[in-house]
Amino acid sequence: MNHIVIDLEMNKITKQIRDSYKLSSELIEIGAVKMNGAFHVIDTYQTYVSPDFGKMDEKIIQLTGITDDKLVGAPKFAEAMDDFAKWIGKGKTQYYSWSMSDIRQFQNEAEFKEYKGGIIRKMEVNWNDFQQEYSRLLGIEKKIKLKQAVAAADYEFTGAEHTALSDAVNTAEILSLSKDKAKFEQVMKPVLDLFRTETGENTLLDMCPEFFASYQKMQEKP
């Protein structure tokens, strides 16, 4: 079984168009990492996707670095999805992303643009919200940002944040770590000690509430 970690970048659709077409954003980049059954990286994928409605939003340009020039000649949604499905290949596959927003984008845009490719259904039934899973591993209810998860593991963030392939690569690194229980416990011990409540023992959270409050405040910064 392969494991595919996916990250998407989307462009906002202007309000005038959004009100007419009932689609709030369009896909502009797909980034993905393919891992084998042992969660070792075996391939990567990246493509820009040409939107149908409007030019790039200025705020999205600032966030992602994706300009209109970069999208010239890029495949449209259906072509990009077919190419992505070909790269994924056949066989059993599990899909992962940092939150559920990416699968919802695939679903909404595919429905709106009447894309009938089977890859959408294949992803729907095998999708994993790794952001939620990561919080569960830490024993917390709050969802944290990918950059914070990378920092918590004392890793350097690979590439530029808010570029699809870089975000997928970093998510895959944390996913791989999470599948090695002993290594995860070792690497994440300082963070786990903050959150974990052990019977009959005081945790760092119990002993250092002021430090924990400062830590939480730091994590909440953009």
Residue pairs with C-beta under 8 A, 6 or more apart in sequence:
1 37
1 91
1 92
1 93
1 94
2 34
2 35
2 36
2 37
2 42
2 88
2 89
2 91
2 92
2 93
2 94
3 34
3 35
3 36
3 37
3 39
3 93
3 94
3 95
3 96
3 175
4 32
4 33
4 34
4 35
4 88
4 93
4 94
4 95
4 96
5 32
5 33
5 35
5 95
5 96
5 97
5 130
5 168
5 169
5 171
5 172
5 175
6 30
6 31
6 32
6 95
6 96
6 97
6 102
6 168
7 31
7 32
7 97
7 98
7 102
7 164
7 165
7 167
7 168
7 171
8 27
8 29
8 30
8 31
8 97
8 101
8 102
8 105
8 106
8 164
9 27
9 28
9 29
9 31
9 60
9 64
9 66
9 162
9 163
9 164
10 25
10 26
10 27
10 28
10 60
10 105
11 25
11 26
11 28
11 51
11 54
11 56
11 57
11 60
11 66
12 24
12 25
12 57
12 59
12 60
13 21
13 23
13 24
13 25
13 26
13 51
13 53
13 54
14 53
14 54
14 57
17 53
17 54
18 24
21 53
21 112
22 112
23 53
23 108
23 109
23 112
25 105
26 49
26 51
26 52
26 53
26 77
26 109
27 49
27 51
27 77
27 80
27 105
27 106
27 109
28 48
28 49
28 50
28 51
28 56
28 60
28 64
28 66
28 71
29 46
29 47
29 48
29 49
29 64
29 66
29 163
29 164
30 45
30 46
30 47
30 49
30 80
30 84
30 164
31 44
31 45
31 46
31 163
31 164
31 165
31 166
31 167
31 168
31 169
32 44
32 45
32 46
32 84
32 87
32 88
32 164
32 165
32 168
33 41
33 43
33 44
33 45
33 165
33 168
33 169
33 171
33 172
34 41
34 42
34 43
34 44
34 45
34 87
34 88
35 41
35 42
35 172
35 175
35 176
36 42
39 175
39 176
39 179
40 176
41 172
41 176
43 87
44 165
44 168
44 169
45 84
45 87
45 165
46 164
46 165
47 74
47 75
47 80
47 83
47 84
48 66
48 70
48 71
48 74
49 71
49 74
49 75
49 76
49 77
49 80
50 71
50 72
50 73
50 74
50 75
50 76
51 71
52 76
52 77
52 113
55 68
56 66
56 67
56 68
56 71
60 66
61 67
63 162
64 162
64 163
65 160
65 162
65 163
74 80
75 83
77 109
77 110
77 113
77 115
78 113
78 115
78 117
81 106
81 110
81 115
81 117
81 119
81 120
82 117
82 119
84 119
85 117
85 118
85 119
88 119
93 122
93 126
94 126
94 128
95 103
95 123
95 126
95 127
95 128
96 127
96 128
96 130
96 171
96 172
96 175
97 103
97 127
97 128
97 129
97 130
97 131
97 171
98 130
98 131
98 146
98 167
98 171
99 129
99 131
99 132
99 143
100 127
100 129
103 123
103 124
103 127
106 120
106 123
107 120
107 124
109 115
110 117
110 120
130 171
130 174
130 175
130 178
131 143
131 144
131 146
132 143
133 178
134 144
134 149
134 174
134 178
135 141
135 142
135 143
135 144
137 178
137 184
137 188
138 188
138 191
138 192
138 195
139 192
139 195
139 196
139 197
140 195
144 152
144 219
146 161
146 167
146 170
146 171
146 174
147 157
147 161
148 219
149 174
150 156
150 157
150 170
150 173
150 174
151 157
152 188
152 191
153 173
153 174
153 177
153 187
153 188
154 187
155 170
155 173
155 174
157 166
157 170
158 166
158 169
158 170
158 173
159 165
159 166
159 169
159 170
160 166
161 167
177 183
177 184
177 187
177 188
178 184
185 192
193 203
193 204
193 205
194 203
194 204
194 205
194 212
194 215
195 203
195 205
196 203
197 203
197 205
204 211
204 212
205 212
